[in-house]
Amino acid sequence: MYHQIKNFLFVHQGLRFETLGQTSFFNTIVIENDIVIISSTGGEYRINETLFSQVQDRYEYLAAERPELVHVTTEFGDNWNECPNNRSCPYIAAIIRDFKVFF
C-alpha cells in the first residue's frame, strides 16, 4: 500500500487531507522515497515505508477488532503503547483511511 500511495502522492504533490478528527488538515509531498506530511501549523514529518507499515498494521488491527476506534487520534498516539511516533502516526492513519477504499 505504501508504494501505491507514495506514487499517487508524487503525481499529486500538495494533496490536502483532513485529520482523523476532521478538525484540521495537512498536506503531503514526496521527497526522494519518503512521504512528507506538512501540518496546518507548518510542522513537517518525514514518513518512510517502515513507519507507514507499522501504522497500517495498527489501523488494520483496530478496523478488525475495534472499528469504532479507527477514527480516534489517540489510538494512533498516546493510547498505543508501541507507537513509533505519536506526532506523525495520526496523520498516517488519516492517509490510510482516505486511501483504504482504493487499495
Backbone torsions as a table, in degrees:
resi	resn	phi	psi	omega
1	MET	NA	-37.9	-177.4
2	TYR	-55.6	-50.1	-176.0
3	HIS	-65.9	-37.3	178.1
4	GLN	-63.5	-45.9	179.5
5	ILE	-67.1	-45.4	180.0
6	LYS	-58.5	-43.6	179.3
7	ASN	-64.2	-39.8	177.3
8	PHE	-64.2	-45.3	-179.0
9	LEU	-67.3	-30.2	177.0
10	PHE	-62.9	-40.9	179.2
11	VAL	-72.5	-31.3	-177.1
12	HIS	-113.7	59.6	-179.4
13	GLN	-56.6	138.0	177.5
14	GLY	84.1	11.4	-179.9
15	LEU	-59.1	138.7	-175.9
16	ARG	-102.8	136.8	178.5
17	PHE	-125.4	152.5	169.1
18	GLU	-86.5	147.9	176.3
19	THR	-68.6	170.2	-179.9
20	LEU	-56.1	-43.1	179.9
21	GLY	-78.8	-4.0	179.8
22	GLN	56.9	32.5	178.2
23	THR	-106.0	-7.8	-179.3
24	SER	-152.8	-169.2	-176.7
25	PHE	-144.2	169.1	172.2
26	PHE	-153.0	160.8	178.7
27	ASN	-115.3	162.0	178.6
28	THR	-130.6	146.6	169.5
29	ILE	-137.2	165.9	176.2
30	VAL	-117.7	126.8	176.8
31	ILE	-125.2	122.4	-176.5
32	GLU	55.1	-117.9	-177.4
33	ASN	-105.7	12.2	-175.2
34	ASP	-116.2	149.1	168.9
35	ILE	-87.7	132.5	177.2
36	VAL	-112.5	124.9	178.4
37	ILE	-98.5	132.5	177.2
38	ILE	-119.0	111.3	-177.0
39	SER	-70.9	168.4	-179.9
40	SER	-64.7	-20.1	178.5
41	THR	-97.1	2.6	175.8
42	GLY	98.3	-2.3	176.6
43	GLY	-66.9	142.0	-179.4
44	GLU	-119.2	135.4	-178.6
45	TYR	-131.7	120.2	-179.4
46	ARG	-91.1	126.1	-173.6
47	ILE	-114.5	120.6	175.7
48	ASN	-101.9	176.8	-175.4
49	GLU	-63.8	-37.6	-179.4
50	THR	-62.9	-49.1	179.3
51	LEU	-62.5	-44.3	179.4
52	PHE	-58.3	-44.9	-178.3
53	SER	-63.5	-36.8	177.5
54	GLN	-63.6	-42.5	178.9
55	VAL	-69.8	-38.4	177.6
56	GLN	-61.1	-41.4	177.0
57	ASP	-61.4	-44.1	178.2
58	ARG	-62.7	-44.0	-179.8
59	TYR	-60.1	-47.4	-178.5
60	GLU	-66.5	-36.4	175.3
61	TYR	-61.5	-49.6	179.9
62	LEU	-63.9	-39.8	179.9
63	ALA	-60.7	-35.7	-179.5
64	ALA	-82.7	-40.5	-172.3
65	GLU	-97.5	-36.0	-176.5
66	ARG	-143.8	66.0	-173.0
67	PRO	-57.4	-25.4	179.8
68	GLU	-67.8	-14.7	-178.4
69	LEU	-98.5	-4.4	-177.1
70	VAL	-59.8	-28.5	-176.3
71	HIS	-102.5	16.0	-179.6
72	VAL	-100.1	116.7	-174.9
73	THR	-54.4	-42.9	-176.1
74	THR	-66.8	-17.7	176.6
75	GLU	-72.0	-11.9	175.7
76	PHE	-116.8	25.2	179.8
77	GLY	-152.0	-110.2	-172.2
78	ASP	-60.2	-32.9	-178.8
79	ASN	-85.5	1.6	-179.7
80	TRP	-109.2	102.9	-174.7
81	ASN	-58.1	-35.5	-178.5
82	GLU	-96.3	18.6	-177.1
83	CYS	-57.9	121.5	-178.3
84	PRO	-74.5	-22.1	179.4
85	ASN	-164.5	99.0	-173.5
86	ASN	-71.4	-7.1	175.6
87	ARG	-86.2	-43.4	-174.1
88	SER	-92.5	-25.8	-174.7
89	CYS	-59.8	-40.5	177.0
90	PRO	-61.6	-32.9	176.6
91	TYR	-67.2	-42.2	178.7
92	ILE	-62.1	-42.0	178.5
93	ALA	-60.4	-37.1	178.3
94	ALA	-66.7	-38.3	176.7
95	ILE	-64.0	-45.3	179.4
96	ILE	-60.4	-44.8	178.2
97	ARG	-54.4	-46.1	-175.3
98	ASP	-74.2	-27.4	-179.6
99	PHE	-95.5	-10.6	-175.0
100	LYS	-55.9	-32.9	-178.9
101	VAL	-72.1	-18.7	-177.1
102	PHE	-98.0	-32.3	-174.8
103	PHE	-119.7	NA	NA
